[in-house]
Amino acid sequence: MIDQENETQDRTTRIDRRGILRTGGALAGVATLLNSSIVRASERLTAPARHITTRRSTMTYQIEGRLLEVCTCNILCPCWVGEDPDGGTCDSSFAWRVDKGTIGGLDVAGRTVALSVHIPGNVLAGNWRAVVYVDDGSTDAQQEALLKVFTGQLGGAIADLAGLIGDVVAVERVPINFTVDEGKGTLTIGSFVEADLAPFQGATGTATALHDTAFTTIPGSPAYVGKVAKYRREETGHGLADINLTGNNAIQGLFRFEA
Protein backbone atom coordinates (compact mmCIF):
# COMPACT_ATOMS: atom_id res chain seq x y z
CA MET A 1 0.00 0.00 0.00
CA ILE A 2 1.06 3.59 -0.59
CA ASP A 3 2.92 4.96 2.42
CA GLN A 4 0.24 7.12 3.96
CA GLU A 5 0.87 6.64 7.68
CA ASN A 6 2.78 9.90 8.17
CA GLU A 7 0.23 11.97 6.31
CA THR A 8 -2.90 11.07 8.26
CA GLN A 9 -4.48 14.23 9.63
CA ASP A 10 -6.59 15.13 12.66
CA ARG A 11 -9.05 12.31 13.29
CA THR A 12 -11.67 14.73 14.58
CA THR A 13 -12.47 16.00 11.10
CA ARG A 14 -16.17 15.82 10.38
CA ILE A 15 -18.85 17.02 7.96
CA ASP A 16 -21.20 19.55 9.47
CA ARG A 17 -24.88 19.77 8.63
CA ARG A 18 -24.16 21.71 5.45
CA GLY A 19 -21.77 18.99 4.31
CA ILE A 20 -18.63 21.12 4.65
CA LEU A 21 -15.64 19.39 6.19
CA ARG A 22 -14.48 21.02 9.39
CA THR A 23 -12.19 20.08 12.25
CA GLY A 24 -13.38 20.15 15.80
CA GLY A 25 -14.80 18.14 18.65
CA ALA A 26 -17.48 15.51 18.86
CA LEU A 27 -20.19 15.16 16.26
CA ALA A 28 -23.37 17.11 16.80
CA GLY A 29 -25.51 14.06 16.12
CA VAL A 30 -25.88 10.69 14.52
CA ALA A 31 -26.91 9.96 10.93
CA THR A 32 -30.43 8.68 10.29
CA LEU A 33 -29.44 6.33 7.51
CA LEU A 34 -30.82 3.25 9.22
CA ASN A 35 -34.44 4.06 8.39
CA SER A 36 -37.28 1.78 7.46
CA SER A 37 -35.73 1.02 4.07
CA ILE A 38 -32.66 -0.61 5.57
CA VAL A 39 -34.80 -2.50 8.06
CA ARG A 40 -36.74 -3.96 5.15
CA ALA A 41 -33.54 -4.68 3.24
CA SER A 42 -32.05 -6.41 6.25
CA GLU A 43 -34.59 -9.21 5.87
CA ARG A 44 -31.86 -10.74 3.66
CA LEU A 45 -29.53 -10.94 6.63
CA THR A 46 -29.27 -13.67 9.21
CA ALA A 47 -31.37 -13.39 12.35
CA PRO A 48 -28.85 -11.63 14.63
CA ALA A 49 -28.61 -8.72 12.18
CA ARG A 50 -32.36 -8.17 11.91
CA HIS A 51 -32.74 -6.39 15.20
CA ILE A 52 -30.76 -3.28 14.23
CA THR A 53 -32.63 -0.15 15.28
CA THR A 54 -32.15 3.58 14.87
CA ARG A 55 -31.48 4.02 18.60
CA ARG A 56 -27.98 5.30 19.41
CA SER A 57 -25.93 2.59 21.08
CA THR A 58 -23.40 3.21 23.85
CA MET A 59 -20.99 0.79 22.17
CA THR A 60 -17.61 2.37 21.36
CA TYR A 61 -15.29 1.49 18.52
CA GLN A 62 -11.87 2.14 17.03
CA ILE A 63 -11.05 0.72 13.62
CA GLU A 64 -8.42 1.49 11.00
CA GLY A 65 -7.60 0.23 7.55
CA ARG A 66 -7.66 1.08 3.86
CA LEU A 67 -10.06 2.45 1.25
CA LEU A 68 -10.48 1.64 -2.44
CA GLU A 69 -12.94 3.76 -4.44
CA VAL A 70 -13.94 4.09 -8.09
CA CYS A 71 -16.62 6.14 -9.82
CA THR A 72 -17.98 7.28 -13.17
CA CYS A 73 -16.56 10.81 -12.95
CA ASN A 74 -13.53 11.89 -14.93
CA ILE A 75 -10.21 12.61 -13.24
CA LEU A 76 -10.30 14.43 -10.86
CA CYS A 77 -13.76 13.64 -9.50
CA PRO A 78 -15.44 17.02 -8.87
CA CYS A 79 -17.47 15.55 -6.00
CA TRP A 80 -14.39 15.65 -3.78
CA VAL A 81 -14.21 19.44 -4.04
CA GLY A 82 -17.95 19.92 -3.62
CA GLU A 83 -18.79 20.52 -7.29
CA ASP A 84 -21.48 18.74 -9.31
CA PRO A 85 -20.42 15.38 -10.77
CA ASP A 86 -19.47 15.00 -14.42
CA GLY A 87 -22.64 14.37 -16.41
CA GLY A 88 -24.79 15.53 -13.50
CA THR A 89 -24.76 12.24 -11.57
CA CYS A 90 -22.12 9.93 -10.10
CA ASP A 91 -22.19 6.15 -9.73
CA SER A 92 -19.54 4.87 -7.36
CA SER A 93 -18.37 1.71 -5.63
CA PHE A 94 -16.03 1.78 -2.65
CA ALA A 95 -14.88 -0.43 0.19
CA TRP A 96 -13.30 -0.03 3.62
CA ARG A 97 -10.99 -2.88 4.61
CA VAL A 98 -10.52 -3.05 8.39
CA ASP A 99 -6.91 -4.03 9.11
CA LYS A 100 -7.26 -3.79 12.86
CA GLY A 101 -9.69 -2.64 15.47
CA THR A 102 -12.62 -3.48 17.68
CA ILE A 103 -16.29 -2.52 17.95
CA GLY A 104 -17.63 -2.79 21.46
CA GLY A 105 -14.71 -5.05 22.30
CA LEU A 106 -15.35 -7.34 19.33
CA ASP A 107 -12.36 -7.87 17.01
CA VAL A 108 -13.29 -7.02 13.40
CA ALA A 109 -9.81 -7.15 11.84
CA GLY A 110 -9.79 -8.53 8.31
CA ARG A 111 -13.39 -7.65 7.58
CA THR A 112 -14.62 -5.43 4.70
CA VAL A 113 -17.69 -3.23 4.22
CA ALA A 114 -18.55 -1.86 0.77
CA LEU A 115 -21.11 0.43 -0.82
CA SER A 116 -22.38 0.70 -4.36
CA VAL A 117 -24.17 4.02 -4.77
CA HIS A 118 -26.00 6.34 -7.13
CA ILE A 119 -25.52 10.04 -6.37
CA PRO A 120 -28.27 11.99 -8.18
CA GLY A 121 -26.61 15.41 -8.10
CA ASN A 122 -24.20 17.33 -5.91
CA VAL A 123 -22.60 14.88 -3.50
CA LEU A 124 -23.23 17.13 -0.49
CA ALA A 125 -26.97 17.36 -1.21
CA GLY A 126 -27.40 13.74 -0.18
CA ASN A 127 -30.29 11.57 -1.35
CA TRP A 128 -27.93 8.79 -2.42
CA ARG A 129 -29.31 5.35 -3.25
CA ALA A 130 -27.07 2.60 -1.94
CA VAL A 131 -26.48 -1.12 -1.71
CA VAL A 132 -24.54 -2.11 1.42
CA TYR A 133 -22.24 -5.15 1.27
CA VAL A 134 -20.56 -7.02 4.13
CA ASP A 135 -17.96 -9.66 3.35
CA ASP A 136 -19.17 -13.21 3.85
CA GLY A 137 -16.22 -14.06 6.07
CA SER A 138 -17.84 -12.04 8.84
CA THR A 139 -19.53 -13.77 11.73
CA ASP A 140 -23.08 -12.72 12.55
CA ALA A 141 -21.76 -10.66 15.47
CA GLN A 142 -19.12 -8.96 13.32
CA GLN A 143 -21.67 -8.18 10.63
CA GLU A 144 -24.07 -6.60 13.09
CA ALA A 145 -21.30 -4.52 14.67
CA LEU A 146 -19.96 -3.33 11.31
CA LEU A 147 -23.42 -2.32 10.14
CA LYS A 148 -23.89 -0.28 13.30
CA VAL A 149 -20.67 1.65 12.58
CA PHE A 150 -21.08 2.18 8.85
CA THR A 151 -24.76 3.13 9.04
CA GLY A 152 -23.92 5.81 11.58
CA GLN A 153 -25.56 4.37 14.69
CA LEU A 154 -22.39 4.60 16.77
CA GLY A 155 -21.46 8.17 15.83
CA GLY A 156 -18.05 9.41 14.78
CA ALA A 157 -17.13 11.01 11.46
CA ILE A 158 -18.55 8.08 9.50
CA ALA A 159 -22.03 8.91 10.83
CA ASP A 160 -22.23 12.20 8.94
CA LEU A 161 -21.05 10.48 5.76
CA ALA A 162 -23.76 7.84 6.23
CA GLY A 163 -26.31 10.62 6.60
CA LEU A 164 -25.90 11.49 2.92
CA ILE A 165 -27.65 8.23 1.97
CA GLY A 166 -31.39 8.59 1.59
CA ASP A 167 -32.36 5.10 0.45
CA VAL A 168 -30.72 1.76 1.19
CA VAL A 169 -32.14 -0.58 -1.44
CA ALA A 170 -30.42 -3.76 -0.25
CA VAL A 171 -28.02 -5.21 2.30
CA GLU A 172 -26.04 -8.17 0.98
CA ARG A 173 -23.50 -10.60 2.42
CA VAL A 174 -21.07 -11.57 -0.35
CA PRO A 175 -17.42 -12.48 -0.97
CA ILE A 176 -15.32 -9.30 -1.15
CA ASN A 177 -11.77 -9.30 -2.49
CA PHE A 178 -9.73 -6.26 -1.47
CA THR A 179 -6.04 -6.29 -2.37
CA VAL A 180 -3.29 -3.73 -2.84
CA ASP A 181 0.02 -4.71 -4.46
CA GLU A 182 2.72 -2.04 -4.92
CA GLY A 183 0.07 0.66 -4.87
CA LYS A 184 -2.24 -1.01 -7.40
CA GLY A 185 -5.64 -1.92 -6.01
CA THR A 186 -8.13 -4.62 -6.94
CA LEU A 187 -11.69 -4.72 -5.64
CA THR A 188 -14.35 -7.31 -6.33
CA ILE A 189 -17.73 -7.35 -4.60
CA GLY A 190 -19.46 -10.64 -5.24
CA SER A 191 -20.58 -10.77 -8.86
CA PHE A 192 -21.67 -7.14 -8.71
CA VAL A 193 -18.48 -5.04 -8.89
CA GLU A 194 -15.01 -5.54 -10.33
CA ALA A 195 -12.38 -2.78 -10.40
CA ASP A 196 -8.64 -2.35 -10.95
CA LEU A 197 -6.98 0.95 -10.11
CA ALA A 198 -3.58 2.56 -9.79
CA PRO A 199 -2.40 5.83 -8.19
CA PHE A 200 -0.85 8.84 -9.86
CA GLN A 201 2.60 9.98 -8.80
CA GLY A 202 4.03 13.47 -8.54
CA ALA A 203 7.37 14.74 -9.79
CA THR A 204 9.13 13.43 -6.68
CA GLY A 205 7.64 9.95 -7.04
CA THR A 206 5.22 10.29 -4.16
CA ALA A 207 1.52 9.61 -4.60
CA THR A 208 -0.66 12.53 -5.67
CA ALA A 209 -2.81 13.47 -2.67
CA LEU A 210 -5.89 15.50 -1.85
CA HIS A 211 -6.11 17.25 1.52
CA ASP A 212 -8.86 19.30 3.19
CA THR A 213 -11.47 18.49 0.57
CA ALA A 214 -15.14 19.49 0.78
CA PHE A 215 -16.15 15.83 0.65
CA THR A 216 -14.38 12.64 1.65
CA THR A 217 -15.06 8.97 2.33
CA ILE A 218 -12.10 8.85 4.76
CA PRO A 219 -12.59 11.86 7.07
CA GLY A 220 -9.35 13.05 8.63
CA SER A 221 -7.00 11.41 6.12
CA PRO A 222 -5.48 12.38 2.75
CA ALA A 223 -6.93 10.78 -0.38
CA TYR A 224 -4.62 9.44 -3.06
CA VAL A 225 -5.86 10.09 -6.59
CA GLY A 226 -5.63 7.42 -9.25
CA LYS A 227 -7.05 6.03 -12.45
CA VAL A 228 -9.32 3.07 -13.16
CA ALA A 229 -7.97 0.39 -15.47
CA LYS A 230 -11.35 -1.35 -15.27
CA TYR A 231 -14.64 -0.59 -13.54
CA ARG A 232 -17.46 -3.04 -14.13
CA ARG A 233 -20.68 -2.94 -12.14
CA GLU A 234 -23.84 -4.99 -12.60
CA GLU A 235 -26.46 -3.51 -10.32
CA THR A 236 -29.69 -3.33 -12.34
CA GLY A 237 -31.09 -6.02 -10.06
CA HIS A 238 -30.83 -3.47 -7.26
CA GLY A 239 -32.19 -0.61 -9.37
CA LEU A 240 -28.77 0.99 -9.96
CA ALA A 241 -27.01 1.47 -13.30
CA ASP A 242 -24.70 -1.10 -14.86
CA ILE A 243 -21.23 0.29 -15.61
CA ASN A 244 -18.34 -0.77 -17.84
CA LEU A 245 -15.63 1.92 -17.97
CA THR A 246 -11.90 2.49 -18.16
CA GLY A 247 -9.82 5.58 -17.43
CA ASN A 248 -12.10 7.15 -14.86
CA ASN A 249 -11.49 8.45 -11.35
CA ALA A 250 -10.11 6.29 -8.54
CA ILE A 251 -9.18 6.98 -4.92
CA GLN A 252 -7.11 5.14 -2.32
CA GLY A 253 -6.39 6.02 1.27
CA LEU A 254 -6.11 5.04 4.90
CA PHE A 255 -8.78 5.56 7.52
CA ARG A 256 -9.07 5.55 11.26
CA PHE A 257 -12.60 5.84 12.65
CA GLU A 258 -13.50 5.97 16.31
CA ALA A 259 -16.21 7.08 18.69
C-alpha positions in Angstrom: 0.0 0.0 0.0 1.1 3.6 -0.6 2.9 5.0 2.4 0.2 7.1 4.0 0.9 6.6 7.7 2.8 9.9 8.2 0.2 12.0 6.3 -2.9 11.1 8.3 -4.5 14.2 9.6 -6.6 15.1 12.7 -9.1 12.3 13.3 -11.7 14.7 14.6 -12.5 16.0 11.1 -16.2 15.8 10.4 -18.8 17.0 8.0 -21.2 19.5 9.5 -24.9 19.8 8.6 -24.2 21.7 5.5 -21.8 19.0 4.3 -18.6 21.1 4.6 -15.6 19.4 6.2 -14.5 21.0 9.4 -12.2 20.1 12.2 -13.4 20.2 15.8 -14.8 18.1 18.6 -17.5 15.5 18.9 -20.2 15.2 16.3 -23.4 17.1 16.8 -25.5 14.1 16.1 -25.9 10.7 14.5 -26.9 10.0 10.9 -30.4 8.7 10.3 -29.4 6.3 7.5 -30.8 3.3 9.2 -34.4 4.1 8.4 -37.3 1.8 7.5 -35.7 1.0 4.1 -32.7 -0.6 5.6 -34.8 -2.5 8.1 -36.7 -4.0 5.1 -33.5 -4.7 3.2 -32.1 -6.4 6.3 -34.6 -9.2 5.9 -31.9 -10.7 3.7 -29.5 -10.9 6.6 -29.3 -13.7 9.2 -31.4 -13.4 12.4 -28.8 -11.6 14.6 -28.6 -8.7 12.2 -32.4 -8.2 11.9 -32.7 -6.4 15.2 -30.8 -3.3 14.2 -32.6 -0.1 15.3 -32.2 3.6 14.9 -31.5 4.0 18.6 -28.0 5.3 19.4 -25.9 2.6 21.1 -23.4 3.2 23.8 -21.0 0.8 22.2 -17.6 2.4 21.4 -15.3 1.5 18.5 -11.9 2.1 17.0 -11.1 0.7 13.6 -8.4 1.5 11.0 -7.6 0.2 7.5 -7.7 1.1 3.9 -10.1 2.4 1.3 -10.5 1.6 -2.4 -12.9 3.8 -4.4 -13.9 4.1 -8.1 -16.6 6.1 -9.8 -18.0 7.3 -13.2 -16.6 10.8 -12.9 -13.5 11.9 -14.9 -10.2 12.6 -13.2 -10.3 14.4 -10.9 -13.8 13.6 -9.5 -15.4 17.0 -8.9 -17.5 15.6 -6.0 -14.4 15.7 -3.8 -14.2 19.4 -4.0 -18.0 19.9 -3.6 -18.8 20.5 -7.3 -21.5 18.7 -9.3 -20.4 15.4 -10.8 -19.5 15.0 -14.4 -22.6 14.4 -16.4 -24.8 15.5 -13.5 -24.8 12.2 -11.6 -22.1 9.9 -10.1 -22.2 6.1 -9.7 -19.5 4.9 -7.4 -18.4 1.7 -5.6 -16.0 1.8 -2.6 -14.9 -0.4 0.2 -13.3 0.0 3.6 -11.0 -2.9 4.6 -10.5 -3.1 8.4 -6.9 -4.0 9.1 -7.3 -3.8 12.9 -9.7 -2.6 15.5 -12.6 -3.5 17.7 -16.3 -2.5 17.9 -17.6 -2.8 21.5 -14.7 -5.0 22.3 -15.3 -7.3 19.3 -12.4 -7.9 17.0 -13.3 -7.0 13.4 -9.8 -7.1 11.8 -9.8 -8.5 8.3 -13.4 -7.6 7.6 -14.6 -5.4 4.7 -17.7 -3.2 4.2 -18.6 -1.9 0.8 -21.1 0.4 -0.8 -22.4 0.7 -4.4 -24.2 4.0 -4.8 -26.0 6.3 -7.1 -25.5 10.0 -6.4 -28.3 12.0 -8.2 -26.6 15.4 -8.1 -24.2 17.3 -5.9 -22.6 14.9 -3.5 -23.2 17.1 -0.5 -27.0 17.4 -1.2 -27.4 13.7 -0.2 -30.3 11.6 -1.3 -27.9 8.8 -2.4 -29.3 5.4 -3.3 -27.1 2.6 -1.9 -26.5 -1.1 -1.7 -24.5 -2.1 1.4 -22.2 -5.1 1.3 -20.6 -7.0 4.1 -18.0 -9.7 3.3 -19.2 -13.2 3.8 -16.2 -14.1 6.1 -17.8 -12.0 8.8 -19.5 -13.8 11.7 -23.1 -12.7 12.6 -21.8 -10.7 15.5 -19.1 -9.0 13.3 -21.7 -8.2 10.6 -24.1 -6.6 13.1 -21.3 -4.5 14.7 -20.0 -3.3 11.3 -23.4 -2.3 10.1 -23.9 -0.3 13.3 -20.7 1.6 12.6 -21.1 2.2 8.9 -24.8 3.1 9.0 -23.9 5.8 11.6 -25.6 4.4 14.7 -22.4 4.6 16.8 -21.5 8.2 15.8 -18.1 9.4 14.8 -17.1 11.0 11.5 -18.6 8.1 9.5 -22.0 8.9 10.8 -22.2 12.2 8.9 -21.1 10.5 5.8 -23.8 7.8 6.2 -26.3 10.6 6.6 -25.9 11.5 2.9 -27.6 8.2 2.0 -31.4 8.6 1.6 -32.4 5.1 0.4 -30.7 1.8 1.2 -32.1 -0.6 -1.4 -30.4 -3.8 -0.2 -28.0 -5.2 2.3 -26.0 -8.2 1.0 -23.5 -10.6 2.4 -21.1 -11.6 -0.3 -17.4 -12.5 -1.0 -15.3 -9.3 -1.2 -11.8 -9.3 -2.5 -9.7 -6.3 -1.5 -6.0 -6.3 -2.4 -3.3 -3.7 -2.8 0.0 -4.7 -4.5 2.7 -2.0 -4.9 0.1 0.7 -4.9 -2.2 -1.0 -7.4 -5.6 -1.9 -6.0 -8.1 -4.6 -6.9 -11.7 -4.7 -5.6 -14.4 -7.3 -6.3 -17.7 -7.3 -4.6 -19.5 -10.6 -5.2 -20.6 -10.8 -8.9 -21.7 -7.1 -8.7 -18.5 -5.0 -8.9 -15.0 -5.5 -10.3 -12.4 -2.8 -10.4 -8.6 -2.4 -10.9 -7.0 1.0 -10.1 -3.6 2.6 -9.8 -2.4 5.8 -8.2 -0.8 8.8 -9.9 2.6 10.0 -8.8 4.0 13.5 -8.5 7.4 14.7 -9.8 9.1 13.4 -6.7 7.6 10.0 -7.0 5.2 10.3 -4.2 1.5 9.6 -4.6 -0.7 12.5 -5.7 -2.8 13.5 -2.7 -5.9 15.5 -1.8 -6.1 17.3 1.5 -8.9 19.3 3.2 -11.5 18.5 0.6 -15.1 19.5 0.8 -16.1 15.8 0.7 -14.4 12.6 1.6 -15.1 9.0 2.3 -12.1 8.9 4.8 -12.6 11.9 7.1 -9.4 13.1 8.6 -7.0 11.4 6.1 -5.5 12.4 2.8 -6.9 10.8 -0.4 -4.6 9.4 -3.1 -5.9 10.1 -6.6 -5.6 7.4 -9.2 -7.1 6.0 -12.4 -9.3 3.1 -13.2 -8.0 0.4 -15.5 -11.4 -1.3 -15.3 -14.6 -0.6 -13.5 -17.5 -3.0 -14.1 -20.7 -2.9 -12.1 -23.8 -5.0 -12.6 -26.5 -3.5 -10.3 -29.7 -3.3 -12.3 -31.1 -6.0 -10.1 -30.8 -3.5 -7.3 -32.2 -0.6 -9.4 -28.8 1.0 -10.0 -27.0 1.5 -13.3 -24.7 -1.1 -14.9 -21.2 0.3 -15.6 -18.3 -0.8 -17.8 -15.6 1.9 -18.0 -11.9 2.5 -18.2 -9.8 5.6 -17.4 -12.1 7.2 -14.9 -11.5 8.4 -11.4 -10.1 6.3 -8.5 -9.2 7.0 -4.9 -7.1 5.1 -2.3 -6.4 6.0 1.3 -6.1 5.0 4.9 -8.8 5.6 7.5 -9.1 5.6 11.3 -12.6 5.8 12.7 -13.5 6.0 16.3 -16.2 7.1 18.7 
